[in-house]
């Protein structure tokens, strides 16, 4: 899908990947770019930088009623939503199965249910029109694993599985779906000083935005700003036991460091 003259909604739009994607969408000629964030001031500031095509709104994406209201508000102002980039996310406190239920639930609501709510709100109208694009921000951790962050990794994996299901269910109805799976990105969530033990380098959010737009133009399901991740997925599929052994070695090194 080309972005010219399209209406796009981007959650987590107050900074990082979300605001960078907003800038890129605007540069590609989008008719409207709605940046959504729990921090309304951040969303409004980011949208102001997009000129007349930008609009910033404060929304809690874990509140389904708020998502329904968001979609209705955008449609009343701009017409049908062509692209919904469900990008909001947050790192967890880390840990494994012993992490408190509250931590697991917060990650689940943000990394899974927020995408479900978005799909429920926009897919019926997209199907009726015969086109639309959903992009989910997951993580390479959902394809592989973020050692020491089990709630984060599990919920990001669920996000990817949801995207697969949507692509299979609605692909023949004109709905395109992509899932973004970066490693380290220089944002507030994973700043530049993040150690390289679990990433192939920290890249800038604007680079990720460029990759998103290229992938959408080609309608690729996986968006991998770190191309090494594609090779890791193949190795994991070819020999899961060897991959698990390698991850145990990585974990052991992290404990020593």
Secondary structure, DSSP 4 states (H G I P E B T S, - for coil): ---TT-EEEEESTTSHHHHHHHHHHHHTT-SEEEEEESSHHHHHHHHHTTGGGEEEEE--TT-HHHHHHHHHHHHHHH-S--EEEE--------BSTTS-HHHHHHHHIIIIIHHHHHHHHHHHHHHHHT-EEEEEE--HHHHS--TTBHHHHHHHHHHHHHHHHHHHHHGGGTEEEEEE--S-BSSSSS-TT--GGGSS--B-HHHHHHHHHHHHHHT-SEE-SSTHHHHHHHHHHH-HHHHHHHHHHHHHHHHH-
